[in-house]
């Protein structure tokens, strides 16, 4: 059964949101243990990485659908 483009977009978006939440939680828990002090405000590159991750996730889903 093929997945619609809308469902592929939804899956890619959900994947990014869950991955982002896991990343933030990991940063909050692990960075203090390692002695790294940072805040979300300091990390200004996250929108670019999120966009790249979304596009690659959607593209990979499309490639897998056609194989």
N, C-alpha and C positions, 0 to 999 in steps of 0.2 A: 504494500500500500504506500503510495507516495504522499509526502507531506506538502501541504500548500505553502506558498511563499509567506503568507501571513503567519502560519504556524511556525515556519522556520525563523521568521523575525522575532516572534514571541519567545521561542526557545533560546535564540541568541541573546535577547534582552534579559531573560530570566537567568541565563548562565552568567552574564556579566554582573548582574545585581548580586547574585549569590557569591560569586568570586570576589567582588568588591567588599562585601560584608565580611567574608572570611579573611581577606587581606587586612582590613581595618582592625578586626578582632585580634589577629595574629600580631599586628604591629603594636597594639595596645598591651598585649600580654608578653611578647618576647623582647621588644626593644628595651623596656626597663631592666630586664634581666641582663641584657648585654651592655647596659650602661649607655644606651643611645637615647638622647633626648630629642624629640621632634614632635611636631603637631601637624594636624591635617592642613592647617593654613600654610605651613612651610612648604608642603609638597604641592607645587603648582603644576607639575607635569601629569597629574592623574587624568585630566580630561583627554589629553592626547592618547595616553595608553588605553584608556577606556574605549575611545573611538576605534583605535587600531584593533583592539581585542574584539569589539563588536563586529567589525567588517570581516575579520579573519574567521570568526566563529560562523557567521552567516555564509561566507564563501565556502568554508569547509563542509557545512551542512548541504549546500547546493551540489558540491562535487560528489559527496557521498550518495546523494539521491540519484545521481545520473550513472553511477557505477553499478 
